Amino acid sequence: MAYTVTVDTDECLSSGKCVADYPEGFDFDDDDLAVVAPGVSSLSDDQLLRAARNCPARAIHLFDADGAEIAT
């Protein structure tokens, strides 16, 4: 995994798409908002791009090694 992943909980709609598609990489917090799970490092960059692109709220953000946000 070359990307750093964050979830903006202010943007998250709790749709669960990321958790359903990639349970090793995303989970819900106590407020049912998506968060990055410890297993996210097992996801490929392609899987992370898919997760970000499929997020209905666009709450998943990816950053390259230089800290620049990846357009999704």
N, C-alpha and C positions, 0 to 999 in steps of 0.2 A: 504494500500500500504506500503510494507516494503522496497521497493527499491527506491533509489534516481535515477532520470533519467536525462541524459544530451544528447544533440545532438551536435556532432562535425560538425560545419558548414563548416569546411575545407574539410570534407569528404562527406558531403551531395551532392547528385546528383539532388535534386529537383524532384525525381520521384513521390512524393505525396502519396506513398503507406501508410505511417503512418497517414497522414492527412485524406485520404479517409477511412481507416479502423477504426481510432480512433479520430474523429474530436474534441472530448472533451479533448483529451490529447495532441494533436499536431496541430500546425498551421504553416502558412508561414510568414516569416518576409518580409520586404520591398524588399529584394533581391530574393524572392521566395525560400528561404532556410527553411527547417523545423526547428521549435523551439518547446520547451516544452510549452504547454499552461497551464493556471491556473487549468483547470479541470483534469489534469493528475492524481491528487490524487484520483479521482473517479474510476480509472482503477485498476483492480486486478493485482497481480503479474503475473498471467498467461497471461493476456492480454499484459502486458508490455514485457514479454518474447517473445510473438508472434510478437509484433511490432518490437522488436530488431532483431529477427531472420529473419523477412520478409523484412527488410531494405536491398535493393540491394547494398548499399554502406557500410553497417555495421557502419553507423554513429550514431546509437542510442546505448548509453552505460548505463548499469545498475550497481548500486553499492549497496552492502548490508549495514547494519547498522554500520559495522566496517570500511566502506570505501573501501572494497575489490571489485574489478570488478567481476561481475557475467559472467561466460563464456556463450556465446550465440551461 
